[in-house]
Amino acid sequence: MKSPTVLLMPLVSCVLALANGESFLELIRSHAETTDRIRAASTPKSTVYDFVIVGAGSAGSALANRLSENRDWRVLLLEAGQPEGILNQIPVFVGYFQLTNYNWGYKVAPQKNACLGMENRQCSWPRGKSLGGTSTLNYMIHTRGNKLDYDQWAALGNTGWSYEDVLPYFRKSERFNVSGIDDPVYHGEDGHVHVEHVPYHSELSTVFLKAGRSLGYKVVDYNAKDQIGFSYIQVNMDQGARCSASKAYLRVTRPNLDIVPGARVTKVLIDSENRAYGVEYHKDRELRRVRASKEVVLSAGTIDSAKLLMLSGIGPADHLLELGITPLRDLKVGYNMYEHVGFLGLTFMVNQSVTLLQTRLARPSYAFQYLLDRSGPLSIPGGAEALAFLRTKYALDERPDIELLFVSGSLHSDNGVTLKRALRITDELYDAVYRPIENRDAWSIWPILQNPRSVGRLRLKSKNPFHWPVLEPNFFSHPADLEILLEGVKHAVNVSLTEPFQAYGSRLHGAKIPGCKDLEFASDDYWRCAIRHLPSMMNHEIGTVKMGPASDPDAVVDPELKVHGVRGLRVADASVMPTMPTGHVNAGIYMIGEKAADLIKREWRSPL
């Protein structure tokens, strides 16, 4: 596969040659100006701020923007990574950036019941390391979850987190612009986060919606009242370019907001009265300290917020003691870890040239089209184009328990150069299943489990802050998860058998996965085996700093996101989610950032 830079050469040539290319030139100029400004101001102007925010992901970026609206407050945002690059803005390159320094490079601990087709039985768990966090390398899919998800949070004792309570913050974050949908009850148009349809839909994505209709499902706005049905994906894009948290919230120029990239926070400073008063961080190989006169807010994500708390003495006392860390608060940090696990192995061959192959993506005409209107195949986020939320026979309530994500390509579509490496797929599996169909047209459905029952845990490897934590997700430790995914496979196959797909000669690719060869292909036992070999990580890990009232023995933060028993310290990111929302989690993280900002403003009596 050619590198993104090589693929862009025709585009750059067009920019230089055509005056009509100003729209893309403006994107480049605007990005360069923002990046240069942040790099130039990458040293804190003070040693004391009112608020110190750790992590510039979806919640941290929103917090920095909203808190700095009060010009009397000094706000510092610390981020371990660097500003995102211009190529991050081009959606089709999403898989490539999971192989770069924009990704922390985490992987799960070797699994007994999952990741069997990955190197060392370890699935990748990509996490963004840049301004914008994971929103700079995710698939940009914008789903809020189901009403019952948030009503359940409230029922667990989290006052103020029901769907009715959080809906205004979903609306507040959004700059919604999806053609054909005008619903102010559910959508906002004045927020910072752009929500759109991908400007280009492949022929097969439209077929996917037709297939859904033929099965009796509606085409729905899954971020409104009705979630069950089929839809093109709603994405965080601004006219075909990625709209990351950084682009959405950190383009502001305010004298009271300092943004410092390349600053790796390693400890929260807590005094003898259990009050957080600042942080330690490393920048340019130098250990530094900065103080917070009001609050420290951790928005480093499900993995790193939990890690930072434990390094600072907040976590399970027995675990901290065995590592030589003095416990300050004995709290269940690192527990309650969930992920939306799915299945990568459903590939459907077709007899027409209607899918995304890397040889086609390299065509100069596609680069030219993206230049002119930021459209065409380069605007498709890694091939993901549409989805369906469905209820299987195992559904416990009205919420969907399976998602079908339609992808207009397959694991072989880049000839094994990027996806295989990013997913850590073994040579043995790839060569047996996917090598024989390279350069041939195929499409995929990834069934994705909703409301998982299997729960994992995050532990520290040591008290060295530069060591990765141990990520033990325990995938498929609860048998229901595998059975629901099996039902998802059956639903996906039924979609492929509909008349709209059969018009393209769709047929299931029948090469067996090594390790499952003794089982009858497409039998229930075969699919169970295949799912264990090729699970998909949706990068939706949540819950390691669980939100709950003081009466909840597993809670780490209260409903105002304050760490129990520690003053001046909050956590605002996906780690506080007590249960897994339906769909994809990034929209919910923006919501948490927006709501956290208002909680803090009320605490310190600032105008909202």
N, C-alpha and C positions, 0 to 999 in steps of 0.2 A: 504493500500500500504506500502510495506517495505521501509525504508529510504534508500537513496543512499549509506550510509555507510554499511548497512546490505547487500545490493545488491552487493557491492564491495568485501565482504569478500571472496567469491570464487576466485575472481581475485587476491586479495592480496596473498592468499594461493598459487596460481599458480606462482606468481612472485617469491615467496620464494623458490619454488620447481624446477623451470625450468630455465636453463641458457638461453634458447631461448627468455626469456622475457626481454632482455636487452633494446629493443626499448622503451617499456613502462617505464621501470626503468629509462631510460635516461630522459624521459619526466618528471618524478617525481623529479629526481635529479636537472634537469635544472630549473624547477619551484621553487624548494626549495631554490636553490642558489640565484635566482633572488629576491625572497621574502625576504630572510634573509638579502641580501644586502640593499634592500630598507628600511626595518625596522631598520637596524642598522644606516642608514643615515637619519633618519626621523626627524631630527632637522635642520633647515636652518643653513648653515655655516656662513651666513652673514645677516645683516639687510638691505643691499642695493644690488639689482640686476639690470641688464640692463632690463630684461623682467620678469614680473611676470604673469604666466598663471594660470587661475582659472578653474579647472576642467580637469580631466585626461580621458575624454571620447575619442571618435573617432577623433575629431578635435584637442582637447587639447594635446593628446598623439603625434599626427603627428607634431603639432607645436613645442612641446618640443624637439622632435628628430631633426627636421630640423633646428631650430634656434640654437641649441647647436652644430651644425656642424661648426659654426664659433667659434673657440676656444677662441677668444678674448671677447666673450659675456658671461656674467654670467646669467643663466636662472634658474628660480625657478618655479616648477610645484606644485600647491597646490590641494589636493584632499580630499574631506570630508570622503570618504570611505577608506577601507583597501585594500591591495593586494588581488586579486582573489585567490580562493582556487584550489586545484588539482581537486576536483570534478566538478568545473566549466568547466573543459576541456572536460567532457564526454557529448556529445551532447544530448543524450536522456533525461538528467535530467533538461532540460531548464525550464520546468514548476515548478519544485521543488524550484528553486532558486528565483522565484518570491514570495516565502513565507518566505524569509530569510532577514537578515540585508543587503544583497547585493542589495536590492530593497528599494528605498525611501518610497514606500507604498502609493503613491498618488492615489487618486480616484477623479472622476469628481463630480461636484455638482449634487444633486438629479435632475433627468431629467423628463420633462413632456411627451416627445415623444419618449424616448429611455431608454434603461437599465431597462425596466419594470420587467424583470425577475431576476434582481439582487437585492441584499439586499439594502433596502432603495433607490432603483432606482439609484444606484451609480455603474457605471462600474469602474473597476480597471484601472489605467494608470501606469503600471510599468515603473520605471526609474532606471537605474543602479547606485548604490552607491558603487563604488570601482575603483581601478585603471583599466582602460578600459571602465568605464562607462557602458552604456546600452549594449555595445558589449559583456559584460560578461554574460548577461542573455537573449539576444534576440535569434531569431531562425536562425541567421547567414546568412539569404538570401541576396545575393549580386545582386542588380539590380540598374542600373544607372539612369534609366528614359529614356524618349524619347528625340530625338533631338529638337523637337518643344518646350519642356519644357524650355530648356535653351535659345533658340532663343527668347522665350517670355520674359525671364528675361532681355535680352539685349534690346528688344523692349520697355520695361518699363523704359529705361534710364540707365540700369546697364551696362555701357561700360566695355567690357572685360569678360562678362559672357555668351556669346553665346556658342553654342555647340562646334563650332570650337575652341573657346578659352579654354573651360574646358576639352575637350577630352585629351589633353596632361597630365593633372593632374590625370585623371582617370587612364591613362596608367602608370603614374609615381608611383601611389600608389600600383599597382598590381604586384603580383608574380603569374601569371596566369598559371594554369596547369590542363586544362580540356582536356581529351583525345578526339582526333578527331577534335579539333579546333586549328588551327595555323593561326592567323590573326593579324599580327603586326600593322595593321592600327588601330585596335580597342583595342588591348590588350598588356599589358606590362609584362615582365617576370623578371624584376630586382627590383621590388618594395618590400615593407615590408609586405603588406597584402596578405596572401595566398588566392587564389580563386580556388576552386576545385569542382568537383562533390562529393556528399556523396559517400563513397567507397562501400556502400551496398545499393542495390535497392530491395525493396520488390517486390513480384510477381505482386501485384496490381498496383504499380507505373508504371511498364512497360505496363500494361493493359491500364492505363490512356493515355499513349502516343499513343497506338494503337487506342484507342477510338477517339483521336483527328484526326488521319489520316483518320479514317472511316468517319469523318464529313467533310473532305476536307481541314484540316489544315496541315501545315508543322510542323516538329520538327525543332526549330530554336535556334540560339544563340541570346537570347533576349538582350544581351549587345553589339550587333553589329548593322548592318544596319537594319535588319528586326526584329520587335518586336512582330508582330501578329503571334500567333502560340502556340504550346505546347513544353514543355521542362522539363527535370529534373532540379531541382533548382541548381544554382551555389551558393556556400556557402563559408564563410570565415572559412576554415578548413585547417589544416596542417596535412595531412595523417590521417584523421579521428578524430583529436582532434580540439577543438575550437581554432581558431586564433582570439583572441580579439585584441583590439587596444593596450592593455598593452603588450601582447606577440609580436605584430608586431613592435611596436615602442619604448618600454621602457626597452628592455633588454640591451640597450647600456650602457656602463660604461664610463662616461666622467666626468672629474673633474670639468667642468664648468656647469654641470646639476645637480641640487638638486631636488629630488622628495620627497615630504612630504605628506604621507597619514594621515588620521585622522585630517585634518585641514579644518575646516568649515569656509569659508569666509562669512562675514556678511555685509561688506560695502566696497565700493570703495572710497578711499580718494581723494578728489578733492579740489584744492586750490581756492583762490579768483579770480584767472585769468582763471578759468575753465580748469584747467589742472589736469589730474589724475596723482597722484604721488605715489600711493601705495594702499594697502588694509589692512583692519582689519580682523583677523581670530581668531577662538577659537580652541585651541588644549590643550588636557589634562586639561580641565576646566580653562584654562588661556587665557585671551584676549591678543593678540599680534598684532604687526604691522610690516609690511615689506614695504620697498620703492622700486619703480621702476624708474631708472634714464632715461629710454627711453619710455617704454610702459607697460600698463596693458592690458592683453587680456583676455576677458571673454569667456570661452568655457564650461560653466556649463550647457548648454542645453536649450531647448526651454522654460522650466519652470523656471529653476533657474537663467539663465542669465537675463531674464526679471525681476524676483524677485529682484535680486541684484541691477540692475539699479534703480528700483523704491525705494528700501531702501536707495539708495545713492543720491536720489533727482532728478533722471532723469526719467521722465514719465509724464503722464497726470496731469497737475497742480491741477485740481479740485479734482482728486482722492487722490493725495498726501496731499493736504491741509486738507481734511476731516479726514485723519489719523494722522495729526500732523507732517508731514514730510515737511521740507522746500524745495520747488521746485527750482532746479538749472537750469534745461532745461525742457521746456514743450514739450514733444515728445510722440508719440502714442505707447508707450511701452505697451505690453500686448494685443494689438489688433491683427487682422489678423491671428488668430489661427485656423489652419486646422488639420484634421486627416483623414487618410484612414479608414473609418468605414466599417465593413463587417457584415456577418451573420454566426452565429455558428451552426444553427439548422438543417442543412441538413445531415441526417444520413441514410446510405444505408446498409441494412443487406445483408449478403452473406451466402452461404451454405457450405463454405470450410474454413479451418483454415489457413487463409492467411493474417491476420491483426495483429496489435500490441496490445496485451493484457498484462496487467502488470504481470499476472501469468506466461506468457511466458518470459517476459523480466527478470524475476528473475531466470531463468534457469542458472545453472553454466556453461553450454556449451556456452552461449552467452558471459558471462564474459571471458571465456577462449578464445573465438574467438577475442574479443576486445583486449585482452592481446597480442595475437600473431601478429596481423596485424592491430590493431585499426579499425577493420571492424565489420561486423555483425549489428544486429538491434540496439545495443547501440550507433552506430555512426549516427543514424537518429535523427535530431534535433526535438524532441518532436513529431515525426510522420510526419512532413512536408517533402514531397519528390519531388513534381513536381508542375508545375503551367502552366497556360495558360493565355495569354493576348488576349482579344477579344474586338471587337467593337459591341455594341448593336445598336438598331435602334435610340438611342438618341445621338450617338457620334457626336460631333460638328466638328471634323476634323479627320485627319488620325491616331491620337493617339488612343490606346485602352482606353475604359472608364470602363472596368471591368476586374478584375483578378479573375481566379479560382485557388485557392490553394488546391491541393490534399493532404489529410492527411490519412495515412494508419491506422487510428483508429478513435475514436469518443470521445465525452465528458464523456462517461461511461467507457472508456477502462482502467482506473485506479481505477475502482469501487468507484468513487466519493471522493477519498482521496485528490488528489492534484489539478486537474484542476477545480473542483467545487469550492474549496476554493479560488484558485488564481483568478478565474473569478467572485467570489462573487455571484454565482448562488444560488437562494433560495432553501430551502429544498422542498418547494411545487412543484416547477418546476422540479427539479431533480427527485424527487420521482415519479412524474406522468409520465415523459417522458423517463428517463434514467435508473432508478433503475430496472425496469422490464427486461432490456436487458443486465444487468451486466453479464460478463463472456461469452458473445456471440459476434461473429465476425461481425464487421461493419467497414465501411470506411466513409469518409466525404469529401465534397468539401465546402470550405469557399469562397463564392463570396465576393469580396472586391471592393468597390467603388474607382474609380480613378477620379482625378480632381473634388473633392467635391465642392459644391456650399455653403453649410452651413458653416458659419464662427463663431468662438467663441472668447472668451476674457478671459484673465487672470487678476485677481485683487489681491491686497494684502488683507489679512484678517485684519492685523493690522501692526503697525510698529515694532512689535516684530519679529526679524529675525528668530526665531525658530518656528513661526507659519507657517503652510502650507498656500500657497496661495489658493484663490478660483478659481477653474478651471471650467468655464462655456463654454462647447463646442457647445451648441445649436444644437445637432445632429438632423437631419431631419427637421430643421427649414425651409430649402428650399425644396419644394416638389420634385424637380427633383432627389434628392439623393435617396429617397425611391424608386422611379420608376425605376431608373437605377439598383438598387440592386434587385428589383423584376425581371427585365430582366435577371440579373445574375443568379438568382435562376432557371429560365426557361432553361437557357443554361446548367447549372449544371445537371438538371434533364435529359436533352437530352443526355448528356454525359453518364449518368447511364443507359440509355436505348439502347445504342449501343450494337452490337453483342459481342464485347470483354468483356464487363461487364456482359451481360446476360448469358455468359458461366459460370459465378459464381453465378447465381441466384440473382443478385443484385435487391433489391426492396426497395423502400422508406419506412423508418420507420414511421408508421402512427399514433403514439400516439400524441394527441393534447396537445399543450401548454396551461396550465391554463391561463385564460384570453382571450383565443381565441376559447373556446369550442363551442360557439354559431355560429361559422362560418364554412362553408363547408371546410373540409380538402383539402389542395392543391389548393383552389381557390385563385384568386388574392388578395382578401380581407384577406383571412387567412394568406397568406405569408406576406402581409403588417403588419399585427398584430404580426406575429411571429418575423419578423425582428426587430420590436420595442422592443420586449421582450428579444431577444438574439443577440444584436449587438456584433461584435468582435472589440476590440481595437487593432489596429496593432502597437501601440506605435510609430507612425510616426508623432507626433505632430510637427508642424513647424510654423514659421512666426511671432512670438511675438515681434521680434526686426527687423522689415522689412527693407530690403535693398532697397535703391532707391536714386535718385538724390535729391538735395536740393529743386527742384521744386515740389517734391512729398510730399504733406502735411501729408501723413501717414508714411513716411520713418523715421527710427531711425538711421540707419547707411548708409553711402555712398557706392559707388561701391568698394572702397578700405577697406570697413568694419570699417571705423572710425565713431564713434558716432558723429552725427551732433552737432557742437557747443562745443565739448569737445576735447581738445587736449590730446594726449597720451593715448587714450582709444579706443580699438577695441573690436568687438564681432565676434567670428568665431565658429559657430555651426549651427544647423538646424534652430535656431530662426531667422537667417537672410534671409532665403529663402522667396522670395516675393510671390511665388505661389508654389503649391504642385507638385513635380515631380511624374511621373508615376512609379508605382511599390513600392519598399521599399527604405527607405531613407538613410540607413547607408553608402552605397557606396558614395552617394553624400556628406555626412558629411566628409568622408575621403578626398574627392576632395577639399572641402572647406578648410580643414586644410592644405593641401598641397599648395593650391593657396595662402592662407593667409600668409604662411611662405615666399613665394616668394615676395608678396607685401611688407612685412616688410623688407625683405632683400634689395629690391630696394629702399625703403624709407631711409634706413640707409647705403646704398651703400656697401652692403656686397656681395661678390661673390656668385652667385646662385649655 
